[in-house]
Amino acid sequence: MKVLYSTEAVATGGRTGSAEIADGSFKVALDTPKELGGAGGAGTNPEQLFASGYSACFLGALKFVAGKEKVKLPEDTTVRAKVGIGSRDDGQGFGLDVALTVSIPGLDKAAAEELAAKAHVVCPYSHLAKNGLDVKLSVA
């Protein structure tokens, strides 16, 4: 794969700590939800960040596909990503559960479903979810 853009983030403190983008454009306080044994503070958690990224990325893919199909999406088109976390069935760790809901006001359901299906092929988050990712893991 030819990489067109990359970014880097650093987290400290795990689920109760902070994360920031290397260029300083974004920093977030992290808190563990009560459901996962944390205090449930005002901070954000990784699942919320993933849901935000996936919904934004999928909407971008939807716009890309609509442009190729010459379909004008209304400004109030939305993608809602619901992300859950739980123990994996294999007992080896944790897994994510994701549900995407696409809303394209004014477009008939069949046409919206067709665009969403095509966006699901284009979106890199969807590709990751369906096909996995080759992670280059190293220890500094």
VOVEX-634183 format. One record per residue (C-alpha): residue in three letters; x negated, z, y; residue number from 0. Coordinates in steps of 0.5 Angstrom, whole numbers, m for minus. Example, Ala and Ser with C-alpha at 12.3 -4.5 7.8 and 13.67 -1.06 7.14 Angstrom:
VOVEX-634183
PT  ALA  m25  16  m9  0
PT  SER  m27  14  m2  1
end
This chain:
VOVEX-634183
PT  MET  0  0  0  0
PT  LYS  m3  m2  7  1
PT  VAL  m2  4  11  2
PT  LEU  1  3  18  3
PT  TYR  2  10  21  4
PT  SER  0  17  19  5
PT  THR  0  24  21  6
PT  GLU  m2  30  19  7
PT  ALA  1  37  19  8
PT  VAL  m2  44  18  9
PT  ALA  2  50  15  10
PT  THR  0  57  16  11
PT  GLY  3  63  13  12
PT  GLY  7  59  8  13
PT  ARG  15  60  8  14
PT  THR  14  65  13  15
PT  GLY  9  63  18  16
PT  SER  8  56  22  17
PT  ALA  7  49  22  18
PT  GLU  4  44  27  19
PT  ILE  2  37  28  20
PT  ALA  m5  36  29  21
PT  ASP  m4  32  35  22
PT  GLY  0  38  38  23
PT  SER  6  34  39  24
PT  PHE  10  39  35  25
PT  LYS  10  46  33  26
PT  VAL  15  50  29  27
PT  ALA  16  58  27  28
PT  LEU  18  58  19  29
PT  ASP  22  63  16  30
PT  THR  24  64  9  31
PT  PRO  32  64  8  32
PT  LYS  35  70  5  33
PT  GLU  38  66  m1  34
PT  LEU  30  65  m3  35
PT  GLY  28  73  m2  36
PT  GLY  26  72  6  37
PT  ALA  29  76  12  38
PT  GLY  32  70  14  39
PT  GLY  30  70  21  40
PT  ALA  31  65  27  41
PT  GLY  25  60  24  42
PT  THR  26  54  21  43
PT  ASN  25  53  13  44
PT  PRO  22  47  10  45
PT  GLU  28  44  7  46
PT  GLN  31  44  14  47
PT  LEU  25  40  16  48
PT  PHE  26  35  10  49
PT  ALA  33  34  11  50
PT  SER  32  33  19  51
PT  GLY  26  28  17  52
PT  TYR  30  24  11  53
PT  SER  37  23  15  54
PT  ALA  33  20  21  55
PT  CYS  29  16  17  56
PT  PHE  35  14  13  57
PT  LEU  38  12  19  58
PT  GLY  32  8  21  59
PT  ALA  33  4  15  60
PT  LEU  40  3  16  61
PT  LYS  39  0  23  62
PT  PHE  33  m4  20  63
PT  VAL  38  m7  14  64
PT  ALA  44  m8  19  65
PT  GLY  39  m12  24  66
PT  LYS  37  m16  18  67
PT  GLU  44  m17  16  68
PT  LYS  46  m19  24  69
PT  VAL  51  m13  24  70
PT  LYS  51  m8  30  71
PT  LEU  52  m1  28  72
PT  PRO  55  3  33  73
PT  GLU  51  8  37  74
PT  ASP  55  14  34  75
PT  THR  53  12  27  76
PT  THR  50  18  23  77
PT  VAL  47  20  17  78
PT  ARG  47  27  14  79
PT  ALA  42  30  9  80
PT  LYS  44  36  5  81
PT  VAL  38  39  2  82
PT  GLY  38  44  m3  83
PT  ILE  33  48  m7  84
PT  GLY  33  51  m14  85
PT  SER  29  53  m20  86
PT  ARG  28  47  m24  87
PT  ASP  31  46  m31  88
PT  ASP  24  46  m34  89
PT  GLY  22  53  m32  90
PT  GLN  16  50  m29  91
PT  GLY  18  51  m21  92
PT  PHE  23  49  m16  93
PT  GLY  26  42  m15  94
PT  LEU  30  39  m9  95
PT  ASP  37  37  m9  96
PT  VAL  39  32  m4  97
PT  ALA  46  29  m2  98
PT  LEU  46  23  4  99
PT  THR  53  22  8  100
PT  VAL  53  16  12  101
PT  SER  58  15  17  102
PT  ILE  59  8  21  103
PT  PRO  65  9  25  104
PT  GLY  69  2  26  105
PT  LEU  66  m1  20  106
PT  ASP  70  m2  13  107
PT  LYS  68  2  8  108
PT  ALA  66  m3  3  109
PT  ALA  61  m6  8  110
PT  ALA  58  1  10  111
PT  GLU  57  2  3  112
PT  GLU  53  m4  2  113
PT  LEU  49  m3  8  114
PT  ALA  48  4  6  115
PT  ALA  46  2  m1  116
PT  LYS  41  m3  2  117
PT  ALA  38  2  6  118
PT  HIS  37  6  0  119
PT  VAL  32  1  m2  120
PT  VAL  28  0  4  121
PT  CYS  28  8  6  122
PT  PRO  21  11  4  123
PT  TYR  24  18  3  124
PT  SER  29  15  m2  125
PT  HIS  23  11  m5  126
PT  LEU  20  17  m6  127
PT  ALA  26  21  m9  128
PT  LYS  27  16  m14  129
PT  ASN  20  14  m16  130
PT  GLY  16  20  m14  131
PT  LEU  9  20  m10  132
PT  ASP  2  19  m12  133
PT  VAL  m1  25  m8  134
PT  LYS  m8  26  m7  135
PT  LEU  m10  33  m8  136
PT  SER  m16  36  m6  137
PT  VAL  m19  43  m4  138
PT  ALA  m23  44  2  139
end
